[in-house]
Amino acid sequence: MEIIVNNMALITINETLFVQLLSFLIFLFIINRVMFRPLRRTMNERDTYIQEIQSSIRQAEDETAAILDEINAQESAARSEASALAKEIEDAGSDESVKILSDTREEIKKRLLENRELVEDQITHALQDIRNQATDLADAMIGKLTDKG
């Protein structure tokens, strides 16, 4: 080592500069191996993991959309089926009501005819009774008129 007394400079170029430069390069090599490479590897792994998660999220969203479409289709089919079933039940009820109404009308006609026959029979009996009573009354009046006279 050389000591320079006469010249006071801020930077002097001597052997220590090369030793320091060599030490700095060794330090960079070691820090690159020990710190930067693992750090880059970890960052790359994290980026890959995030991309995989984003891909999984997109896939889950697509599956959810597909499931929702399927549910909507099933709901639409169920509504259509329910509507058709309601129409079928309504038609069956309408047919049944027409049948019941027809049966009721027939029953009414039948009972009306029975009642008419009953009333006509009662009228016939009443007229017969009135004729018999009128005949008996006329005979009694004639009998009384002829006995007095």
Stockholm file with secondary structure:
# STOCKHOLM 1.0

chainA/1-149         MEIIVNNMALITINETLFVQLLSFLIFLFIINRVMFRPLRRTMNERDTYIQEIQSSIRQAEDETAAILDEINAQESAARSEASALAKEIEDAGSDESVKILSDTREEIKKRLLENRELVEDQITHALQDIRNQATDLADAMIGKLTDKG
#=GR chainA/1-149 SS CCCCCSCCCSCCCSHHHHHHHHHHHHHHHHHIIIIIHHHHHHHHHHHHHHHHHHHHHHHHHHHHHHHHHHHHHHHHHHHHHHHHHHHHHHHHHHHHHHHHHHHHHHHHHHHHHHHHHHHHHHHHHHHHHHHHHHHHHHHHHHHHHHHHC
#=GC SS_cons         CCCCCSCCCSCCCSHHHHHHHHHHHHHHHHHIIIIIHHHHHHHHHHHHHHHHHHHHHHHHHHHHHHHHHHHHHHHHHHHHHHHHHHHHHHHHHHHHHHHHHHHHHHHHHHHHHHHHHHHHHHHHHHHHHHHHHHHHHHHHHHHHHHHHC
//
